[in-house]
Amino acid sequence: MRFAYYSIMWGFCDNAGLAIEIDADIQRTLAALKDVGELDANDLDLILADVENMLREKWDWALPESLLMKSFASISLDISTAIDFAQTHAAT
């Protein structure tokens, strides 16, 4: 019975993937992708300079800022994938 339920459920699903809506013209979008593509994934000071909400875990308030940045980036971001994506699509 469970198999029939899943096959019916999946039969009506359509995975359209992830979409990003950007409120900018194509030139500004490509310029932003170029900027992201030029980032150094190890330069967390630059990447996270304007982030104000890095306190996610119970004891984050006790961490020195450099360790807090590393923790936040490892839990919340996939910087290298974002850079790869930007490099691939900025050239389009």
N, C-alpha and C positions, 0 to 999 in steps of 0.2 A: 504494500500500500504506500509506503514511504517513497519508493522509486517512482510510482505513478504521479504522486504529488510533485516531486521535483521535476519530472519531465514536463508536466503541465506548466509548472511555474517557469521553468527556463524557456519553454516554448513561446511564451508571451513577452519575454524580456528582450530588450534591445539595448546593447551597451554602446552608447554613443561616445564614450571616452570622456576625458577631461577637457573642459573648455575654459579659456581665459578671455575675458572681455576687457579691452583696452580702450580707454577714452582719450585717444590721441590719433593724429594722422600717421601715415605709414613712415614718414621721415623721422618723426620723433620716436616712434616705436623702434625703428631700426637703430637709431642713435642710442637709445636706452639698452637695447640688446648688445650693441657693441661695447658700451661701458661695462655691462655685467660680464661680457666675454673676456674683458681685459683684467678682471679682478684676480688677485692672488688668493686662492682658497685658504692659505695659511695666515693671511693678514686680517685676523678677526677684529683688531682695533678699528680698522677702516670699515669693514663690512658691517659691524654692529655698533658703530659710533652713535647712531641716532635711535637705537632701540631702547625704549624706556621700560619695557615689561619683561625683563629676563628672569625675574623671580618666579619660578614655576614649581619647584620642589620644596619640601618642608624646611630644609636647612640651607637653602640658597642664600638667605640673608647673611649667613656667616662666612661665605666664601669670599676670598679676595677677587677683585674684578676680573683679573685674567683667567682664573679658574672658573668663575661664573660664566664668562663668555664661552669658554670651551665646553662647559656643561650644556649651556643653552644651545649652542651650535650642534652638538652631538645628538641632542634629543629632538630639537625642533626644525633643523635645517638639513638640507642635502646640497651643500654649497657646490661641490664638484659637479654634480649633475646639473645644477642650474647654470653653471659656467659652460659646461659642454653644450647644453641646450641653446644658450645664447650664442655661442660661437657658431653652431650649426645653422641657426635661423637668422642671424645677423647678415650672413652672406647671401641670403635668398633674395 
